[in-house]
Amino acid sequence: MSHIIHDWSEEQCLTILGNCRRAMKPGAKLLLIEMVLPTDNTAHPGHLLDMIMLVIPGGRERTEPEYADLLAKAGFRLARVIPTASPVSIVEAVVG
């Protein structure tokens, strides 16, 4: 899914991720294309988008530990975060 999870509240994200999990076959991977915020105060375009997501649709950008927590609540395990040449990363999750 590309730029989906950041649009929604945690409860709505858990519904979306839960539906994905139920539809997945054994061994499948879930890939999220999202901005992953640094855990420190390093400049990142996702910080501005985080404020916009909070104010307008009610979503948010997340750090890697926050993605791990959200995914765990939905029955996944964060396998890895793959940086790209752009501000977005690939968040890879497996059924946990």
C-alpha positions as a printed Julia matrix, in Angstrom:
96×3 Matrix{Float64}:
  0.0     0.0    0.0
  1.37    3.39  -0.91
  0.66    6.45   1.23
 -2.44    4.94   2.85
 -1.65    4.32   6.5
 -0.59    7.9    7.23
 -4.08    9.17   6.32
 -5.98    7.46   9.13
 -6.3     7.31  12.91
 -4.71    4.38  14.72
 -8.08    2.64  15.09
 -8.77    2.98  11.36
 -5.23    1.82  10.53
 -5.77   -1.28  12.65
 -8.95   -2.04  10.72
 -7.15   -1.63   7.37
 -4.16   -3.7    8.49
 -6.4    -6.36  10.03
 -8.26   -6.74   6.74
 -4.92   -7.08   4.93
 -3.72   -9.68   7.42
 -6.86  -11.78   7.0
 -6.48  -11.69   3.21
 -2.81  -12.7    3.23
 -1.64  -16.22   2.51
  1.06  -17.86   4.63
  4.49  -16.45   3.83
  3.09  -13.26   2.29
  4.65   -9.88   3.02
  2.94   -6.55   3.5
  4.73   -3.57   1.97
  3.88   -0.04   3.05
  5.31    2.88   1.1
  5.35    5.7    3.62
  7.55    8.39   5.08
  9.32    7.04   8.14
 10.3     9.84  10.48
 13.71    9.85  12.14
 13.6     9.19  15.87
 15.72   12.28  16.57
 15.28   15.89  15.43
 16.97   15.34  12.06
 15.39   17.48   9.35
 12.95   15.46   7.26
 10.08   16.54   4.97
  7.84   14.13   6.85
  7.77   16.44   9.88
  5.77   19.06   7.96
  3.54   16.38   6.44
  2.98   15.0    9.95
  1.44   18.32  11.01
 -0.69   18.48   7.86
 -1.93   14.9    8.35
 -2.81   15.62  11.98
 -4.79   18.77  11.17
 -6.62   17.81   7.97
 -7.47   14.08   7.75
 -6.52   13.12  11.32
 -3.67   10.79  10.39
  0.03   11.0   11.14
  3.52   10.1   10.04
  5.38    7.58  12.19
  8.87    6.58  13.26
 10.16    3.04  12.8
  9.35    2.09  16.43
  5.84    3.53  16.0
  5.34    1.43  12.85
  6.59   -1.64  14.74
  4.05   -0.98  17.5
  1.14   -0.35  15.1
  1.96   -3.44  13.05
  2.27   -5.6   16.17
 -1.2    -4.51  17.3
 -2.53   -5.67  13.91
 -0.8    -9.07  14.14
  2.29   -8.29  12.08
  5.99   -8.13  12.79
  8.08   -5.34  11.3
 10.7    -7.16   9.23
 12.65   -4.14   8.01
 12.51   -0.57   6.76
 14.13   -0.04   3.4
 15.21    3.55   2.69
 14.89    4.86  -0.86
 16.49    7.79  -2.69
 13.31    9.77  -1.97
 11.84   10.83   1.41
  9.71    7.65   1.51
 10.74    4.22   2.73
  9.43    0.72   2.23
  8.11   -0.75   5.47
  8.14   -4.54   5.17
  5.97   -6.56   7.56
  5.21  -10.25   7.94
  2.46  -12.0    9.83
  3.75  -12.12  13.37
